Amino acid sequence: MTKCIVMIQSLPQAIAERWYNEKDFLTMLKGKPYSIGIDIGGTKILVALVDNAFRVISEIKAKTKPEKGDRDFLVCLFESVRHVLKDAAVDRDEVVGIGAGCPGLIDLKTGRVKTSPNIPFLKNYPLAQRIAALTKLPVVIGNDVQTGLFGEHQFGAARGYRHVVGLFMGTGIGGALILNGQIYSGSSGSAGEVGHLLVDPLGPPCGCGRRGCLEALAGRLAISAEVAIAVARQKAPHLDIKNSADLRGIKSGALAKAIQAGDRAIEELIRQKARLVGLVMANLVNTLNPEIIILGGGVVEAMPHLIVREAENAMREQALPALARTVKVTAAKLGDYSIVMGGAKRAVDRFGEKHRIDHPR
């Protein structure tokens, strides 16, 4: 059986307390007291068990290994769910359901992944059905960035806003929209794919099959590829990486430390990528006129001030001044927890009412 590489953390109490919502708490008490959120990424999977006050009480992080295929992937998901239940001494019957965020194009009605550029085997893949069959729990699947922005809207930086744009810089770059207080998923559930907006028609190939997408130019793998070149040219003496040829091994935290130590080439590279993100933000501001733009994902979490400032400046230079003046730009607050919290809340919203109807108290 596949052995997952895991990391257990406890959620800071101050953050947990901010997630407390009396209405949600009372709603959960009427049904099952727990839900599970899953963040499926191109390099990691995070599974969290959430209680009836929306506090993370157990979590596990595992490495995603797309090259090993769906069997290894599903075993890792199953073992991770089993771990959080066992760690918290919670029975499966106490869980209302699972909500997961997955990168790519998702059929929201069926939970089928149409395509996921950074996880190639997830093509026309019945992910919700497979997870439900393994865990014996009801499952709702959504796009990872839509789910993460929903988490930020319910519990984090976007709370209280009705018109929100979210951009998350991780292995790739994803986007999501909240319009009139609701996640806007479009006619087929895939609205917000800003990572695949065309930035340079002659640019590098993207995982989606086209060239010059924002993700291909400014996603973490794209950044890592250019960092590897800087290392080979000895322009990043403070960058501590074991193997620059392994692009997935070049972590955002290591880049942040190198910048702090004085690696100007790395800093300028990150500034350039943030400006590209800001250019796309300007187009979104001109099109959607949002109140706030949330920047998240692992790259932003490692260098929030640098990326937010550079992207915001580029946006304000390029967007229509009357629209740019009214937009707030900020980093996401929930960090690694935005998708799992959004997923857990979606599970409660989707399955909590059904449980109360099927099992009246």
Secondary structure, DSSP 8 states (H G I E B T S, - for coil): ------------HHHHHHH--HHHHHHHHHS-SEEEEEEE-SSEEEEEEE-TTS-EEEEEEEE--GGGHHHHHHHHHHHHHHHHHHHHT--GGGEEEEEEEESSEEETTTTEEEE-TTSTT-SSB-HHHHHHHHHSS-EEEEEHHHHHHHHHHHHSTTTT-SSEEEEEESSSEEEEEEETTEE---SSS-TT-GGGSBS-TTS-B-TTS-BSBHHHHHSHHHHHHHHHHHHHTT--TT---S-TT-GGGS-HHHHHHHHHHT-HHHHHHHHHHHHHHHHHHHHHHHHH--SEEEEESHHHHHSHHHHHHHHHHHHHHHS-HHHHTT-EEEE-SSTTHHHHHHHHHHHHHHHHHHHHHHS--
